[in-house]
Amino acid sequence: MGNNDLLSGMASVRKAFALLDVVASNQRGMSAKDISVALDMPLPSVYRMLKTLVESEHLVHLKGESRYGLGYKLHALDSSLRKQIGTPPAVANLIRELHVRAKAAAYYAVHRGDDIVVAHVIESAAHPRITPMGFGFNDAAHATAFGKVLLAGMGNDQRWDYLERHGLPLITDRTISSHSVLESELSTVGEEGIAVEREEFIRGASCMAAPVTSSTGQTIGSVAVSMEPADFAARHGEIALLLRDIAGRVSRALRGTPMIPS
């Protein structure tokens, strides 16, 4: 295969992923013409790509509605992703315990490759999670408590590379957008073992997180809770103690050692 063929193949792959993304963004699916407009792609090219993706079962053709929707192969990919990220039963039980004791939505996040990923969430009608902070969420590390824990656990070069790629976009008017301010806060996180965010990701919700560590002391994940700001302010000290307890027990569970509270 020549270099031009390779570049052409890579461009086709990027277009295919862009097409899947745009179809996924519409709850009812999209027509070929709508996809063409959204991607600024010639309609014949859209039809060729749709044919390939339907044949591979990544899309389905909803002929009665003249639309295309996500295919069932994507469910298998989602199931495989959940298995690869994985949350051991002992850890899942501890996150449920955190949810019950904290009276708040509870989260377990891991450092996976170059991403910070939510691996497990426990919520209830009384204490719902922050939308869109569900399984697989891997955005806005600078504006989330579990993200700050994992950023604080990175080496300087790794953290700089991560922030260079992701930036510090403003999400609310309280989001940290200064590298120097963030570095100062991450230093405090490293010293205290607790990270907080006060309505930095979404108005009306504050979060707190504690690190999960390996046997060598490396930060490999975090446990976190989210709650209303008033509740957060009233129970800040209580929740910090609870998070440290659960984080320590999750760390021991992942190492296969007894989960005796310290």
C-alpha positions as a printed Julia matrix, in Angstrom:
262×3 Matrix{Float64}:
   0.0    0.0    0.0
   1.41   3.39  -0.99
   1.55   6.39   1.29
  -1.38   8.07  -0.48
  -3.49   4.93  -0.05
  -2.64   4.85   3.65
  -3.59   8.49   4.12
  -6.81   7.94   2.19
  -7.65   4.96   4.4
  -7.03   6.96   7.56
  -9.26   9.76   6.28
 -12.04   7.25   5.62
 -11.75   5.88   9.15
 -12.0    9.4   10.6
 -15.06  10.11   8.47
 -16.69   6.86   9.56
 -16.2    7.74  13.24
 -17.51  11.27  12.6
 -20.59   9.76  10.96
 -21.2    7.46  13.93
 -20.83  10.4   16.3
 -23.34  12.56  14.44
 -25.91   9.74  14.24
 -25.42   9.08  17.97
 -26.09  12.75  18.72
 -29.7   12.48  17.5
 -32.08  10.38  19.59
 -34.19   9.4   16.56
 -31.32   8.79  14.18
 -30.7   10.81  11.02
 -31.43  10.74   7.32
 -28.6   10.52   4.8
 -29.3   14.1    3.74
 -29.13  15.35   7.35
 -25.84  13.52   7.83
 -24.5   15.03   4.61
 -25.35  18.53   5.81
 -24.02  17.97   9.34
 -20.68  16.63   8.13
 -20.44  18.8    5.0
 -19.89  15.57   3.07
 -21.13  14.82  -0.46
 -24.32  12.74  -0.38
 -22.88   9.91  -2.57
 -19.96   9.56  -0.12
 -22.41   9.46   2.78
 -24.42   6.68   1.13
 -21.27   4.61   0.47
 -20.18   4.93   4.09
 -23.68   4.2    5.38
 -23.81   1.01   3.31
 -20.51  -0.17   4.81
 -21.55   0.65   8.4
 -24.94  -1.04   7.99
 -23.25  -4.17   6.62
 -20.89  -4.21   9.62
 -23.92  -3.75  11.96
 -22.56  -0.54  13.46
 -25.64   1.22  12.02
 -29.15   0.1   11.1
 -31.28   1.44   8.25
 -34.71   2.38   9.58
 -36.35   2.14   6.18
 -39.86   3.06   7.29
 -38.55   6.37   8.62
 -35.85   6.91   5.98
 -33.35   7.26   8.79
 -30.21   5.58  10.1
 -29.71   4.67  13.77
 -26.98   3.1   15.86
 -26.49  -0.61  15.29
 -26.42  -3.45  17.73
 -22.7   -4.11  17.28
 -22.11  -0.97  19.35
 -23.81  -2.66  22.32
 -21.22  -5.42  22.15
 -18.46  -2.8   22.06
 -19.98  -1.1   25.1
 -20.11  -4.42  26.96
 -16.48  -5.11  26.06
 -15.43  -1.65  27.24
 -17.14  -2.2   30.59
 -15.3   -5.52  30.96
 -11.95  -3.95  30.08
 -12.34  -1.07  32.52
 -13.9   -3.41  35.06
 -14.95  -2.78  38.65
 -14.35  -5.77  40.94
 -17.41  -6.78  43.01
 -15.65  -5.85  46.25
 -15.01  -2.34  44.94
 -18.58  -2.0   43.64
 -19.86  -2.96  47.11
 -17.69  -0.3   48.72
 -18.96   2.38  46.32
 -22.51   1.36  47.26
 -21.56   1.63  50.93
 -20.17   5.11  50.24
 -23.44   6.1   48.56
 -25.51   4.9   51.52
 -23.32   6.35  54.26
 -22.69   9.68  52.53
 -26.3   10.04  51.38
 -24.91  11.16  48.04
 -24.17   9.9   44.54
 -20.9    7.95  44.68
 -18.27   7.43  41.98
 -15.19   5.32  41.29
 -12.79   6.65  38.66
  -9.62   5.11  37.22
  -6.59   6.32  35.31
  -6.75   4.43  32.0
  -3.97   5.16  29.55
  -4.01   8.94  29.1
  -7.6    9.32  30.27
  -9.38   9.72  33.58
 -12.48   7.53  33.33
 -15.54   7.02  35.52
 -15.75   3.24  35.97
 -18.65   2.89  38.4
 -21.48   5.08  39.7
 -24.1    4.44  42.39
 -27.04   6.83  42.56
 -30.66   6.91  43.66
 -33.76   9.02  43.09
 -33.0   10.94  46.27
 -29.31  11.34  45.41
 -28.86  11.36  41.61
 -25.5   11.56  39.88
 -24.36  14.65  38.06
 -25.34  14.54  34.4
 -23.46  13.53  32.25
 -21.11  11.98  34.8
 -21.94   8.31  34.14
 -19.86   5.3   33.15
 -17.14   6.24  30.67
 -17.17   9.97  31.43
 -13.62  11.2   30.86
 -13.8   14.96  30.49
 -12.99  18.09  32.5
 -10.42  16.65  34.91
  -9.55  20.19  36.06
 -13.18  20.81  37.07
 -13.99  17.55  38.88
 -12.82  16.31  42.27
 -11.85  12.82  41.04
 -10.05  14.45  38.12
  -8.03  16.65  40.46
  -7.02  13.62  42.54
  -5.66  11.84  39.49
  -4.0   14.98  38.09
  -2.3   15.49  41.46
  -1.03  11.91  41.31
   0.61  12.38  37.9
   4.25  13.31  37.42
   4.88  16.9   36.32
   5.62  15.97  32.69
   2.63  13.66  32.4
   0.3   16.27  33.92
   1.65  19.02  31.66
   1.12  16.84  28.57
  -2.42  16.04  29.7
  -3.34  19.68  30.31
  -1.74  20.77  27.04
  -3.98  18.34  25.16
  -7.17  19.03  27.1
  -6.75  22.65  28.15
  -8.6   24.35  30.99
 -11.94  25.3   29.42
 -14.38  27.34  31.48
 -17.42  25.21  32.28
 -18.98  27.45  34.93
 -17.87  30.83  36.23
 -16.13  28.99  39.08
 -14.01  26.67  36.93
 -10.25  27.03  37.43
  -8.8   28.3   34.14
  -5.32  29.32  35.34
  -2.45  26.82  35.27
  -0.78  28.43  38.29
  -3.99  28.35  40.36
  -4.62  24.72  39.4
  -1.04  23.7   40.24
  -1.4   25.33  43.67
  -4.63  23.46  44.33
  -3.18  20.15  43.12
  -0.27  20.62  45.5
  -2.78  20.93  48.35
  -4.6   17.82  47.1
  -1.33  15.9   47.22
  -0.63  17.04  50.77
  -4.11  16.52  52.22
  -5.28  13.51  50.2
  -8.64  15.15  49.49
  -9.82  17.1   46.43
 -12.86  19.34  46.28
 -14.72  21.23  43.59
 -17.4   23.74  44.41
 -19.78  24.14  41.47
 -16.84  24.14  39.05
 -18.33  21.49  36.77
 -22.01  22.28  37.1
 -23.95  24.84  39.11
 -25.89  23.33  41.99
 -23.48  20.49  42.75
 -20.19  20.17  44.64
 -17.89  17.16  44.85
 -15.15  15.69  47.01
 -12.75  12.82  46.22
  -9.93  10.79  47.77
  -7.18   8.78  46.04
  -7.06   5.03  45.5
  -3.44   3.85  45.5
  -1.37   0.85  44.45
   0.96  -1.09  46.74
   3.76   1.3   45.7
   1.72   4.37  46.64
   0.92   5.37  43.06
  -2.51   6.98  42.52
  -4.47   4.64  40.26
  -7.99   5.88  40.86
 -10.27   7.8   43.18
 -13.57   7.58  45.0
 -15.86  10.59  45.04
 -19.27  11.91  46.03
 -21.43  14.73  44.7
 -24.1   16.67  46.59
 -25.85  20.0   46.82
 -23.54  22.86  47.88
 -25.38  23.55  51.17
 -25.19  19.89  52.2
 -21.55  19.79  51.11
 -20.69  22.79  53.31
 -22.51  21.38  56.34
 -20.95  17.9   56.16
 -17.53  18.66  54.65
 -15.5   17.22  57.54
 -17.66  14.13  57.96
 -17.52  13.33  54.24
 -13.74  13.76  54.08
 -13.27  11.14  56.82
 -15.67   8.77  55.09
 -13.93   9.17  51.73
 -10.52   8.44  53.23
 -11.91   5.3   54.85
 -13.56   4.01  51.67
 -10.57   4.96  49.48
  -8.23   3.04  51.78
 -10.47  -0.02  51.71
 -10.82   0.14  47.91
  -7.02   0.33  47.66
  -6.68  -2.77  49.84
  -9.41  -4.6   47.9
  -7.57  -4.0   44.62
  -4.36  -5.33  46.16
  -6.19  -8.41  47.44
  -5.51  -7.58  51.09
  -8.08  -7.48  53.94
 -10.37  -4.44  53.85
 -10.09  -3.66  57.56
 -10.81   0.03  58.24
  -7.76   1.94  59.41
